[in-house]
Amino acid sequence: MQHDTIAVVDFGGQYAHLIATKLRLQNIHAEIRQPEDPIEAFTSCKGIILSGSPALSSHGEDSEYNKAIYDLDIPILGFCFGHQEIAKHYGGTVVNDKQEWGRAHLHILIDHPLMKGLGKVEQVWMSHNDTVSSLGPDFEELGYTALDQGEDKHRYAAIVSDKHKRYGFQYHPEVDDTIHGDEMIRNFAYEICGCKPSWTLENFLDEEIEKIRKLVGDESVFLLASGGVDSTVAARVLGEALGPERLHLLHVDNGLMRKNESEQVLESFHKMGLGENLHFIDATDDFLSALSGLVEPEEKRHAIGKTFVDVFEKEARKLGMETHLLGQGTIYPDTIETGGTKRADTIKTHHNRVPIIEEMIAAGKVVEPLAELYKTEVRNVGLSLDIPEEMIWRHPFPGPGLGVRLLCSDGEPIPAEELNPLQTGIDKALADYPFSGTALPLKSVGVKADLRTYEHPVLLEGHHLDGSKELDWRHLEKAAGLIYKMVPGINRCICNLAPQMPQSFAPRAGSVTKERLDLLREADNFVMEGLKRHNLYQKVWQCPTVIVPLTVDGNEGEFCIIRPIETERAMSAVASHLPGTLLAELTESILALPGIVGLAYDITTKPPGTIEWE
């Protein structure tokens, strides 16, 4: 089939594939190109989109890529780094003095086909350090951004030159938290480039089944089936391609599962008719042994991933399936966050992307039917294959399970020279707010400008409206946004849910143990059951519950954090606003658990925080 194609230039890996996905959801054929590709790779395209970049900067030295694309009479649209490159190439300037993370409001100044059907003010999503400070000839300012009404303007957040057919957005329209970003991308493809629709998800499924059959040949596949959405849909796709007799499923209880999780997973697979070749093994001891004494997040992830492979290989030998290919429910964010594309930074290593798995992939021993999709598309495929909705809408649960929600520590104190400057910056940022914030002596994984961070969270004083149990979301989230902008070294804001704001914190040694996992299981179960009881389970996309070994006001124990978020594809996310009645119930239940010494609510957007804490 002849396609009208938009080329997406992959400067960073983090967003290029998502841009292509968003184009495909608009029924536009999209192909990813590398910046150094020859000009012939672009000449037949109807348009070009330049992605953002975690590794490159438009400020300072000239960036290296094939700039001959600017000589083509083809519309080009740039996002973030791409936007800055377009501005700079045509005589504008880029500076490094105004970072933005998360939500902002785009104020549209002129009517233009790029903004067809949109309002005068649109919510957009920022993740950048560099910024355009002036425009060259023949360019206009299409819009500026501000965090809120009356805030300082961020000029040139959207620029256009119809003469050159060049356009730029400082923000990321491809992420779901740019509310009408899909329409902006659609407008570029249809209104500016004149594309015609030619791609569907049904075509993708047919093509993927054919690819599986060619890859697998006459062999069989042994799939690690956690019971999550991804592995469940992968099982059905593989079953469609190969037939049930050539697909075996292995569910491993790694000791890091939620309360009663394995029993529920096995029951669900039997109900779906996938129980004939379903195998189960309790490998709790193997995983706890591998994790013993480990503290650093990446070390824990690598240990979990390697143990999965060890358990898989041992079970395959036992069942006489050692020659079978390994099946995985890997989706695209797993690859991106592990630094699995040319320019993507390693945010966190997923268990299905540890080195031994990468070696197996290179040897052609791994089958991943969903590796090009995001969670939303995976669910759509699952619905088309008649998978029960309770399985499709199950909350995502990471392969490492509670292993990445059970934070560990060697107990070493954080130096005052590290915490004191953070506290000074926090106090300054909160000067106009009726609540305080404290830099905590612990770190978690985050993401800024598509790069991994390992930085401190801030505990904000829980602030309620008019004495009610409802949190004052507007002021808390606005304060958090200021802290991210003003205080380097902070990547999360959490707010206190305990009756009193704690006054002192100290690190406490803690590793992965069955006792700590059992405590986390109970806290997590309270949260999950509370969401279901209040009919919020489907509204909240995912809700990690985390515990951290801390001494709080002299009491040694676990500091608990709940992180309900809303998103579609997990590339960006916002905190879900749980009602005060549920928060009151959770506060009472969780603080009553023996060993819990504090409770907080993570209100961090992504960026600058990842969804999981590790």
Secondary structure, DSSP 8 states (H G I E B T S, - for coil): ----EEEEE-SSSTTHHHHHHHHHHTT-EEEEE-TTS-GGGTTT-SEEEE---SS--SSSS---S-GGGGGSSS-EEEETHHHHHHHHHTT-EEES---EEEEEEEEE-S--GGGTT--SEEEEEEEES-EEEE--TT-EEEEEEESSTTS--EEEEEEEETTTTEEEESS-TTSTTSTTHHHHHHHIIIIIS-------HHHHHHHHHHHHHHHHTT--EEEE--SSHHHHHHHHHHHHHH-GGGEEEEEEE-S---TTHHHHHHHHHHHTT--TTEEEEE-HHHHHHHHTT--SHHHHHHHHHHHHHHHHHHHHHHHT-TTSEEE----HHHHHHBT-STT--BS---GGGSHHHHHHHHTT-EE-TTTT--HHHHHHHHHHTT--HHHHTS----TTGGGGTB--B------HHHHHHHHHHHHHHTTTSSS-EEE-S--EEEEETTEEEEEEEEEE---BSTTSSSB-HHHHHHHHHHHHHH-TTEEEEEEE-SSS----EEE--B---HHHHHHHHHHHHHHHHHHHHTT-TTTSSB--EEEEEEEETTEEEEEEEE--EE-SSSSSBEE----HHHHHHHHHHHHTSTTEEEEEEE---BTTB-SS--
